[in-house]
Amino acid sequence: MVARTRYAPDRGLTARMGLTMFLLGLVFVAFVAAIIGISVVAHNGAIVFFAVVIGGGIAIGSLFYSDKIALASAGAREVSPQQAPQLHGVVDRICALADMPKPRVAIAPTDIPNAFATGRNTKTSVLCVTEGLLRRLDREELEGVISHELSHVAHKDVVVMTVASFLAIIAGLMIRFAFYGELFGGGRRGGNDNNQSALPVMLIIMAVSIVVYAVSFLLIRLLSRYRELAADRSGALLTGQPSALASALQKVSGTMARIPTKDLRAAQPLNAFFFVPALTRRQGEMTLSTLFSTHPPLEKRLAQLAKISAQLGQQ
């Protein structure tokens, strides 16, 4: 699902998106079948109904208000071409190269060097960069970062990730409902004949929901990591300067190590949007956090950009 822009199509992205969404679909069907079966036995389908309604509301709200939520979380303000002429100049150039509508432009007043773009389509998108990023990058590096971020808009990543996250939202709500239902005796209602069978119903729903949440969470993280690699690739090919994007990655990642941990933790809610996550593992350190991360390791991103640079040099 890519907007009509000059961003290079990525068959790898399309294949991984399709496979991940197919697997999520299988998990969703199995989940719904299991929960309906359990609910029929328990003669209580209200928990499923409320989870779907509330989960749908959350998903729709995050899709239509992702730009406002992200800007508010970052404390960012929209800026005009008169207020930030150099930044707007870079955005104008990238949008001209990509043949896509110009997003709204905002600046976040923080020294953490980062950027993000969000919005359900090119007409409602917003690009946000931090003051720390503007101070540290030269024009070519900034072009690389902005090209990366606008690739997310062209690939409609907000829509894709919202749809992919729907199952995890439902499963998470089911866990909460089942927990509180069991806590307050919801699973103990019923006549004497079915009292014994009704007792563990909420616990079974909770166990199934936990498994589904864990599987969907890992699939979503896998999709998120690849979309970052795809954005690096698309951005580098659009500007024709993968080395500038690699330099920006190294600068931003290196600076993160010198930012106070408390400031990085405060910025963590925006990790899924950021160019580089606020808290990352150390280079070369293999931990479970790699599996749970929204972004691929820095060395993997740099290796891909080096390969693109070599390919461009051969042409």
N, C-alpha and C positions, 0 to 999 in steps of 0.2 A: 504494500500500500504506500505508494510514493506520489507526492504531488508532481504536477507537470513543471519541472524545473530542469536546469542543466546539470544537476547533481548526477554523477555517474550511478547507474543502477548497480545493485550489488546482489548477484544471484545467491551468494552465500547467506546474506541477510535474509533474503526471501525464503530460502530453503529452511534455515534454522527457525525463522518465525513460523513457517508452516508446520514444521515438525513439532515445535514446542506447543503451538496452539492445538494441534491434533492430539498430543499427549494430554494436555490440559482438558480437552474435550472428553477424552476417554475417562479421565479421572472424575470429571464432573458428572458424566452419565452414571458411572459406578456409584458415586457419592449419593446422587439423587435417588437411585434405585434402592440403595441400602437404607437411607433415611426414611424413604416412603414405606419400605417394608417394616422397619422398626416402628414407625408411627402407626401403621395399620394394626400391628400387634398390640400396641399400647393404647389404641383408640384415641390418639391425640396427635393431630397434624398441625396444631397451632404454632408449634416451635419452628417448623419449616416455613410456614407462611410468613411469620414475622421476620425471620432471618432473611428471606428473599426480598421482602418489601424494604426493610431497613438497609440491607446491603445494596439493593438497587439504588436507593436514594443517595447513599454515600458515594457510589460509583458515579452517578450522574452529576452530583454536586461537585465532586473533584474534577470531573471532565470539563464542566462548564465554568468553573471558577478557579481552575488551577493557576491561571496567571495572577489573579488577585491574591490567592492564598500564598503563592510563592513570593510575590513582591512584599506582602505584609510581613511574612516570616523573615525576610532579608532586611526589612526596614528600608527598602529602596524607594526612590522617587523617579518618576519619569522626567526626562530632560529633553529640551527642544534643540534644534540645530544651532541656535544662537547660544545656548548654555554649554553645549559640548560639541563644538564644530569638528574637532579631529575625530572623535568617536563616530559621529554621524557620517563623516566622510568615509571612514572605513566600512561602515554598514552599507552605505550607498554603493560602494564599489563591489562588495560581496553580493549584494542583491542584484546588481546589474550583471555580474558574471553568472549568477545562478538563474537569472530571469524569473525572479519571484518577488512578490509584494514586500515592501519594507515593513518590518515589525515596529512596534513601539520600542523605544530605547529608554533604559533606566540605569541608574547608578546606585549601588549600595555603599553606604558610608562605613566601610570596614577595611582594615589593613590586610585581611585575609585575601590573597590573590586568587580570584576565581571568577567564574561566569556561568550563566545558565540561560536557556531559552525554553519557554513553555507556551502552551496554547493549543487548542484542539485542531486548529488549521492555520494556514498562512495569513488569513485575514484577521485572526484574533490573537496572533502570537505577540510575545514580548521578549526582548533580549535584555538581559541584565548583566552588567559587569561591575566589579568592585573597584573602589578607589585604589586598593592595593595592587590590582592587576594593571590598571592604567599607569601606575607609577613605575612598574617593573619591566614591562614589555615594550619592545620597539614596535614600529608600525607593522613590519612583516610578521612578527610573532603574534601581534594582536589580530591581524587578518586571519592567521591560521586558526586561532581560538574561535573567532566569530564565525568563520566558515564551518568549523566543527559544530558549533551550537546551532546554526541555522540548518545544518543537515538533519538535526533531530526534528525540526519543524517540517522540512521537506518529506521526511520519512514518516511523518505523523506518529511519532513515537509516543506522545501523550495518549492518543487514542488506543494504540496497540497495547501499551502497558496497563491502561485502565481496564480494557476488556480482559487482558490476561490476569489481572489482579482480582477480578470479580469473584472467582471461586474461592480464593484465599480469604476475601472479606466475609463471604457466606460461612465458610468453615470456622473462621475466628468468632463470628457471632454465635454460631451453634455451640461452640465450646463454652462461651460465657452463659448462654441460656441454659445449657445442660448443667453447668456447674451450679448456678443459682437455683435451678429447678431441683437438683438433688439436695442442695444445702437447705432449702426451705421445704423439703418434703414433697416436691412435685412428682417424683417417681414413685411415691408410696400411696398415691390415690388409687382407688379401685375397690372392688368387692373382695370378700374373703377368698373366693375361688381363684382370682388372678393376682392376689396380693404378692405372692412370692415371685411370679414372673414379672410383675410391674416394677418390683423393687430395683432391679439393675438397669432398667431401660435408659434412664438418663446417663448412667455411667457408660453404657454401650454407645450411645449417641456421642458422648464426649470423646471416647476412645477413637471412634471412626473419624470424627471431625479433626482430632489432633493429627492423625495419620494423613488425612487429605490436606490439611493445612501445611504440614511439613513437606509433602511431595510438591504441592503447588508453589510453595515458597522457593524451593530449590530450582524448579523450572523457570520461575520468573527471574530469579537472580542470574540464571544461565542466559536467558534472553537479554537481560539488561547489560550483561558484560559484552555480549556480542554486538549489541547496538552501539556501544561506545567504540568498539573497534571499527564498525561500519562508518560511524561518524568521522573518525580519524581518517579513514581511507577516502571517503567522499570529499571531506574538506581539503585534504592534501592534493587530490586530483583536480579539484576545482581551481585552487590557487596556483597549482604547479610548483609549490614550494613545501614539500614534506619536511625538509630540514628545519624550516622556520617553526613549523608546528612541533617538531621534536624538541627544538630549543625551548619553546614555550612550556612544554610538558616538564622538562628538566628544571626550568626556573621555578615554576609553580610548585612542583613536588619538593624541590630543595628548600624553598622558602617555608613550606608547611612545617618542616622540622624545627624551625626557629620561632613559630607562633606559639604563644602560651596554650597549654593543653585545655585550660578552661574555656578559652575563646573558640578552639576547634570543636569542643564538645557542644558548645552553644549553637554552632553552625551545622551540626550533624543532621538535623531534620531535613536539610536541603541536599544531602549527599546524593540522592538519586538524580537530582537535577544538575549537580555541579559538573564542571569540566574535569576536575580532579576531586575525589572525596576529601572531606576535611580531615579525617583520621585514616591513615593507611598503614599497612604493615611495612616493616623495614624491608629494603630491597634484599632479595635472596632468602627471606624468612618464609618458610612454608608452614602455614598454620591453617586451622579450620576457617579462619576469617577469610581466606582466599575463596573458599567455597561459598561463603555467605555474602561476599562483597558485591556491590552494584557495579563495580568497575574492574576491568582486567588489571593485572600487575603492570607497573610502569615499564618493566623490561620487555614485556610482550608487546606493548603499544609502540615502544621505540624500535623493536625488531621489525614490526610491520612497516613502520615509516621508512626505515632503512631499506627495506626490500622495495618499496614503492619508489624511493629515490634512485635506486639502482636501475629499476625498470625504466624510469623516465630518462635517465642518462643514456640508456641504450637506444632510445628512439631517435 
